[in-house]
Structures are given as structure tokens and as C-alpha cells.
């Protein structure tokens, strides 16, 4: 009896053709024509001459998104939890739901637009304007809400929810625009632009904002300021060096980026939505997005989304993403274990500052290694190394002296080295994965397609990480006389407590021997697929013969 949702149907039968509209078929044919044009121009020009400006522009769009993401999921919850209860923090976490549920309205973002403004700009421009005014309006109130959670929890949650809703909606449009903003041969760099942009914005809104809004950090900066810089510091502090005051307040930070959001709107409006054109592309009558063959019916796109989910290759990708993060699902718990044992928080902050410039370099290198038709080759190599480095963090927890704030240089150096290697592998995994998604995504419904695969990716990571944290609490036994007597009888030595963290690590290690071979086989399958294996076919006759059906 066949399962209703069979991931691994390895028969040689071709999938049944999915019915699509004539306009959707026209969009498919246009994409194929553009692909042949880009392939014929691969030898002409370098990256910066062909795509340099668009890459910088795309990175800027992702940077602006990172600003809000750093606020809503980073600095604001960090400041809020100092004076709030667990239930109030849980209420604030509702603000993060839009990014997890944006798949629900992504077909609307893809299918409803003004041809005069542009398919992507129709949504990016208003979300930028609304976010800018929300930042400007909330700037004088935000700190009061944070310091008074009894009355400030609801307005803070609503404000953050609206900002994140605008950011998630803009992210759908930017992801779709990224598929056509860069030329086909450089499309893999879209994930590099995303990594650099979002990480930079997040870093500024989280690590930098928290540091510069701290009075202790500000006093250290003022005491170490060179003599020649004192006049500038006095000007910044309002006429005199103000010890005991932060260098920047949350309200001034929000006002500054409110104007940044509003200031960038004209530049976005003037940016063309067409792919960069060479002379050969003009000769081939390569039109810009927004023409008549673009699918602009949300109902059709919702149907298209369901057809995509039921593609044989997509079913295998769903299973792949459901288990791929199991081997290192305990990674978040490593930091929590170190903090519980007394590892200084300022050392973690210093580690974040140290990692940031390396992450930018890693993103550029990962983008270069992820080019080509088979980015998952680099992905799998980095995936294995990420597993190794994640398990390499476990001895750091085991050998850390309990409840001690003293950290030797060799220990901290080991933490830095393993963290950097792990960050390098993680960056390649993320960038190569996004490059693969960009390769298989259908530009005619690009925002919806990328939202689908990235949502599945995020849900796989969130589900395993959440399950791990619950299981660690469940399996941890702080002190038990029954456990002591049981282990004394059967093991000859009493065990008073059990740390569930080590049980989970052992379980993840065991599952790795099952998951990794499965992942390797799926990567081999994905590398043999072609674009038409990931897109809805207008008719069976239009489907070329795949080199590998199963």
C-alpha cells in the first residue's frame, strides 16, 4: 500500500504533469531563454563589472533587514528580560512569529504588485516607510516600556511585531528580487550578500548597540581616549566628558535608523528591477520583470506552491531539512552550560566582537566556493566539519571548573579557535545552501519559492533545538538519594546527579551515524537534479529526460 506522501518513490515513472496557466508557462519559457543568454555570456566580464553595483545594493537591502532583526530578536529582549518575568518574555517572543509564518502571505507578495512601480518595489518601499515611522514614533517610548514591563509588555510586543511583520514581508520581496538582480552566473553570490548584509545589521543592532548603550563600556572608552580625540568626545557628550553616561541612547539609535529607512526609499525607487543586461541580452530581447508574462494572480501562485510541495525532488528536500540539523542540535546548549558553570558574559561578548570580521571574510570565501551548478559539494564537506567542531565544544564544557569565573588564556584561546572554525563551517553550510536554493528556485514565483525552502530550513533547526532544550531539562537530575543508592548497588559507586546535556550529546552522536549517510545520499541525488526537477511542468512533452530519476 503506497503512502499518501511518499518521499522515496524510486520507480522510473516520470511525475505527472501539473496543470498551470498559459501565463505561467510563458514565464517558464522566458526563464529558459534568459538562462541560455546568461550561459552564453559567462566568458564576458568579471563580477564587479557585471554585478558589482547590484551586489552592493542587494547587500544594503539585507543590511536594513538585519537592523530590525537585531532589535526584535537581540537587543530589545536582552534589555527587557532584566526586569521582567518569564511570562512577559514569552509574550514578547510572539513578535518573532512573522518570519516563521511568512509563507502564508508570500504568494500575495509575489502576485500583487504595480507594474508602474515594479514587482518587488511595490512591497519593499511601503514596508521601508512604515518601519521608518514605527521606529521614529516608538523612539521616545521604547526605553520606558522596557523598564516597566507591567505596563510596557503589550505595547512593546505590538510594536516589535509590526516591525518584524514589515521586515518579513520585505524579505519575501528582496529574496525574489535577488534571483533576477544578479546575472545567472553570479546568482550564487546572492547568499553572500544576504550573509554579509543581515549579519552586519544584526551585529550593529545587537552587539554594538548594547556596548555603546552601556555606561561601563562608555567610561572605559572615555578613559582610554587619546588626547587628540578628547575635543571630539566632548562634542559628542554635549560639551564635557560625561562619565557615567552611555555613548548612545536607545531612543537616539532608533531615531537615527528611522531616518536611514526613510532616506533609502528614493534610491530603492530609482533602482531598476531588471537583470543586468549585456549587449547579447539586449539582442535577445530580455525584458524586465513586470511584463505581461509574469504571474500576477495570487490564487495561481497558491496552487503553484502546492504543486511545488508535491514535486518528487521537493518531498526529498523536506525530509532532508527535517533531519539535517539533528547532529548539532545541542550547540545552543553549549553556551548555556558554560554560563551556568560561571563562564563570564563579557568573554562571550568579546568573542562575538572577534568573530564578526571573520564572518564577513568567511561569507565572501563561501560565496566563491559555492559557485557552479553543484554547490552542495562544498556544503556537505563543511557540514561534516561543522559536526566535528560542534562535538569539539563538549570537552570545553566538561573540563570547565564549575562555578568559576577565572578563565585561563589557553582555555579562552581554545574557545576562540573552535568557535572560529565552527563559524567558518557554519557560514559555508548556510551560504552554499542558499546558493542551492537560488539555483533551483523559479524566478516567476521567486519570493514564494525561496520563502518555502528557507521556512522549511528554519523549522527543521528550530524544532530540533527546542526539543533538545526540553529534553535536557527533562533528563537532568540535580540531586537524588534514589539515584545514589541505585548506582551504588549496580555500579559500585554512588552518582548523586545527572546532567541531561551529556545524555543529549551522546544521543546526537548516535543519530549522526544514521543521519550523515542519509544526508550524503540525498546530496548525491540533489546534485544530479536539474532546474526542471524543481519546477512545475506545464506538460509532459516539455520535460527533458533527467539524467537520474530516482
N, C-alpha and C positions, 0 to 999 in steps of 0.2 A: 504493500500500500504506500503510495507516494505521499510524502509530507506536503502540506499546503504551501510551505515556504522552504523549499529545498535549496540549501546553499550550494551543495556539491553534486549537482546533476551532471555527471561526467559522460553522458551519452553524446553521440556525434550529431544529434539533431540540432539544426540551427534554431535559434529562438524565433518565435512567431513575430511577424512584423507588427509593430504598434501603430495604430492609426493616428495620423497627425494631420493638421490642416495644411492647405496648399501654401499658405504664407510661411508656416514653419518649415515646409520642405524647401521653399525658396531661400530661407535663411540658412539651411544646411548647405545648399548648393553655393551660396555666396561664400560661406566659410571655407568650403573646399577650394574655390577659386583663389581666395586670399592666401590660403596655405601654400598653393603652388607658386604664387607670386613671391611670397616670403622665402620659400625654399630656393627659388632661382636667384635671389639676391643675397644669399648667405655669404658670398665671397666679397660683396661690396661694402666698404665702410667698416669702421670699428664701433664699439659700443657707445663711446661718448659722442661720436659724430652723428650716429643714427638715433640713439635713445637717451643721450646724456641729460638733456633738459627735462624730458618726460620722467626719467627716473628720479631726478631731484624733486620734481613736482609731486610725484606719487609718494615719495618718502615724506614730504611735507604734510600731505593729507593724512598719512598714517601717524605722523608725529602729533598732529592735532587731536586725533582719536586717543592717543596714549596719554595726553594731558588729562582728559576726563576719566579714563580708566584708572590712572594713578590716584586721582582724587577719590573716586567712588569705592574702589576696592583696596586702596592702600592707605593714604594719609588720613582721610576722614574717619574710617573705622578704627585706626590706630589711636587717634586722639579721642574718639568717642568712648572707647572701652575703658579709659582711665577712671571715669566717674559713673559708669553705667552698669546695669546688671546683665546677666546672660540673656534674659528675655528681651531686653532692649537692644542688645547687639544682634540678636536673632531677627528682630523686627527690621533693623537697618539692612540686614543681609537680603531682604526682599528686593532692594534696589538693584541687585545684580541679576535678577531674573531675565530682563530683556535680551541679554546676549545668549542665554540658554534657550530662549523661545523664539528668536527672530526668524526661524524657518517658517513660522506660521504666517507671517506677512511678507516674506521675501518675494513671492510671486506678484504681489501688488506693486512692490518697488520696481520689479523688472518690467511689469506690463503697463503701468500707468505713468505717463510722462507727457511733457510738452515737447513737440518736435522743434518748436522755435527756440526753446531754452536748451534742450539736449536731454537725452535719455537718463544720464547719470546726474547731471547738474540739477535736474528738476527736483531731486531729493537731497543732494548734498548742500545746495545753497540754503534752502529753508531750515534744515537741521542745524547748519552752522549759525544762522541768525538767531534761531530760538535758543540754542545753547549759550550764545554770547549774552543774550538778555537775561537768561536764568542766572548765569554767573554774576552779571552786574547787579541784578536785583537781590540776590542772596548774599552778596559780599558783606554788607553790614550786619547781617543776622546770623551767619553761619557759626561763628565762634560762640555766640550766646546759646544756640541750640545744642552745641557740643557740651558746653559746661553745665547745662541744665537739662539733663536727659528726661526728667519727669514731664516737662512741657515741650521739650525740643525734639523728642524722638520722632513724632509723626511728621512735623514739617521738614525735618532733616531727611527722613526716608522718602517723602514725596518728592522733594527737590532732587535728591540723588537719583531716584527712579526716573524722573523726567529727563535728566541729563543723560542717563545711561540708555534710555529709550531712543533719544536723538542720536547718540553715538552708535548704537546697534543698527539703526536704520541707515545712517550714513555709511556704516561699514559694509552693508549689503551693496550699496551703490558703488563704493570705492573698489570693492573686490571685483565686481563686474566690470568696472572701467579698467582695472588693471589688465584684464585679458586682452583689451584692444589698444591700450595706451602704449604698450611696448611692442616692438616688432616680434614676429613669431620666433625668430632665432634667439631673442633676448628675453623671452617671456619668463624664463626661469628666474630672472633677476627680480621679478615682482615680489617673490617671497623674501628676497634680501632687503628690498625696500620696506616691506612690512616689518621685518625683524628690527631693522635699524630705527625706523620711524616710531613704532609702538614702544620699543624698549627705551628709546631716548625720552619720549614724552612721559612714560611711566616713571622713569628714573628721576626726572625733574619734579614731577608732582608728588613723588613719594620720598625718596631718599634726600634729595636736595631741599625740598620744602620743609621736611621735618628737621633737618640740620639747621637751616637758616632761621627757622622759627623757634629754635631752642636758645634760651638766654645763656645757658652754659657754653654752648658751642660759639655763640656770638662773642662772649667775653674772651674765649681762647683766641679767636680771630683778632679781636681788638688788641690783646696783649702781645700778639706776635706780628702785628702790622709794622712794616718798615717805616722809618721816619718820613721818607718822601711820600708815603701814601697816607699819612695822617690827615692832611687837608681834605683829601677825597673822602676819608672816613668821617670827618667832622661834617662835611656837606651831606653825606648820606644819613648821618644821625641827627641832622637838623641844627647844626651849629656847634655842637660839642659832643665829644666822645661819650656815649651813653652806656656805661657799664650796667649790666643787669637787665638790658632790653634786647629782644631779638633783632636780628638784622632785617627781617621782613615779617610782616604780619600776614595771617591767613586772608584777611579782607583785602589787603593791597595785592596779594598774589592773585586772588580771584578777579579783581578789577583789571589787572594787567592782562590776563589771558582772555577776559571778556572782550577787550579791545582787539586782541590778536585774532580772535574768532571773527569779529566783525570786519576787521581790516583785510582779512584774506578773501572775503567774499568777492570783491571785484576781480581779483586775479583768477579765482575759480570760474567766474562767469566768462572771462575772456579766453580761457583755455579751450582749444578745440577738442572734441570728443573723438575725432577720427584717429586711426592708427597712423604713425609716422610714415610719410609717403616718400618713396624714391621715384625716380623717373620711370622705372619699369612698372611700378604700381600705378602711376597715373595713366600710363599707356593701357593698362589692363582694366581701366575704369573702376578702380577701387573706390567705392562710395563710403561716406562717413556713416556712423550709426545714426539712427533716427530716420532713415529712409523707409520706403513702404514695405520692404521685405523683413523688417524687424517685427517680432511677435509682440503685440501690444494688447493682448487680451489676457487678463489675469486668470480667467476660468481655464483657458487653453494651457496656461503655464502650470496651474494646479494639476491638470490632467497629465501634463508632461512630467511633472515632478513624480507623480505616482508611477508612471511608466518607467522613469529612470530608476526608481527604487526597485522595480521588478526586473530590471536587467540582470542577466546571469552574473556579469562581472561585478555589478554593484552589490549583489547579495553576498558574494565572496568578500568584498571590501567591508561590508557591515560586520561580518563575522570576524574579519581581520582586526578591525578597530575595536571590537568588543573585548579582545583578549590581549592586544599588543602591549598594553602598559602594566600588565599584571606583574612581570618580573621586578619592576622597580616601583611598585605601588606604595612601598613603605618609605619612600625618600623623604616625604614631608615630615614623617615621624622622627627622622634622624635629628632634625633641628630641634624639635620639641623635646626629645630625650636629652640632648646636650644642654638645653636651657634648664630643664628640670634638675640636672646634675650640677648646675651652677655656672655654666659657660657664660661669660659676660656678654650682655647685649651689645655693648659698644664694639666688641670684636666682630660681631655679625654685621653691624653697620659698616665697620671698616672693610670687611670682606666684600660687601655689596659695592662700596665705592671702588675697590680694587678691581672687581670683576667687570664693571661696566665698560671701560675702554677695550678690554679684551673681547667682550661680547660683540662689539662693533666690528672688530677685526675678524672675529670668528664668522660673523654673518657674511662679510664680503668673501672670505675664503669658501664658505659653504655654498654661496651662490655660484662661484666659478666651478666647483666640483659637481654641482647639481645640474649643470647644463647637459643638453642632449636629450635623446628620446627615452633613456633609461636611468632617471635619477635615483631609482630605488636601489641601484647597486651601491652607491655611496651611502644611501640610507641604511641598508642592512649592516654594512661594516660599522658604521657609527652606532647603530642600535646595539650590537654586541658589546662594543666598548663601553657604552653607557651602562649596560647591565653590570659589567665588571667594575666600573668605577663606583657605581651606586653601592654594590656589596662591599667595596673597599672602604666605605664610610662606617660600616658596622664596627670594625675594631676601634675606630675613634670614640665611639660611644662606650664600648666595653672597657677600654683602658683609661677612660677619663676618671679622675678621682672624684668620688661622689661628694656633692655639696662643697665643692672647692671653686673659688673664683680665681685661683692662680693658674695661669696658662704659660707653660714654658715656650721658648721661641721655637724649639724643634717641633713641638706639638702643633702650634699655630701654623708653622710653615707647612706641616703635613696637611693640615686642614685646607690651607690655601691651594696647595698643589693638587690635591684630589678634587677640590671644588672647581678649579680651573679646567682640569681635564674633563670632568663630568659636564661642565658648562659647554666645553668645546663639542663634545659628542652630542649633547642635547641640542645645540644650535644646528648641527648638521642634520640631525633627525628631523627637526622642525622645518628647516629650510628645504631640504630635499623632499620632505613630504608635501609641503606647499607647492613645490615645483611640479611634483607629480599631479597634484590636484589641478594646477593650472593647465597642464598638458591635456588631461582628459576632459576638462570642463568644456561645455558647449557655450561659445560666446553669445549665441542668440538668447540664452537664458542664464547668462554667466553668474549674475548675482545670486540667483536661486540655487544653481548647481554648487557653487563654492560654499554657500551657506549650509547646504545639505551635508557635504563631506566634512566641513570644519565642525559642524554641530555634532555629528557622529563621533568625530575625533575627540572633541571636548567631553562629551558624555561618557565615552569609554574611560577617560582619565579620571573624571570626577567620581564615577561610580566605584571604581576600584579603590581610589584614595579614601573616599568616605567609608567604604566597607572596612578597609584596613584600620582606620582610626577607631571605629566602633568595636572591632574585634580585639584590638589592643586593650581597650578598657575592659572588655568582657573577660579576656583571658588573664588579666593581671590580678594577682593575689598579693596584697600588701603584707599581711601577717596572719598566719593561720596555725593554730595548735593542731588541728586535724591533719593539715598537710605535713607538719613537722613529725607527728607520730607515724603517719603513713610512710613517709620517706625513710624514717629511722628503721622501721621494721623491714622494708623491702630493699632499701639501698644501703643500709648500714650507717647512714649519716643523715642528720636532720636538714631539711630545706624549709626555711621559715616563709619565704616569699618567692613569687614567680613573676618575672617581668614579661608581660604578653608581647612586648616588642620582639624579643628573640624568637618566640614561637612563630610570629608572623614572618620574620626573616627566613626562618627555616622552611616555612610553607611556600614562600615566594621562590626560594631556591629550588625546591622540589618541583613546583609548577613550571619553572623555567626550562627544565629538561623536557617538558611536554610542549610548552608554548613555542620555544625557539625553533624546533624543527618544523612545526606547523607554519610559523611566520616565514621561514625560509622557502617553503614550498609555495606559499601564496605570493611571495615576492617574485619567484621564478615565473609563476603564472601571469602576474601583472606585467612583467617585463615583456611577455610575448603578446600582450594585447595591443590593439590599435585604437585609434580615436573612435572608429565606428562601433567598437565593442562597448563603449561607454555612452553612446548617444542613441536616442530613439530613432529607429529606422523608418523612413517613410514608406518603404515597400521592400519586399524580399529581393526583388531583382536589383535594387540599388545597393545591396550589401555585398562588398567584395568578400572573397573567401579568406578567412582568418588563417594564419599560419599555425594556430593552436586553439582548438575549440574548447578543450577541457582544461 
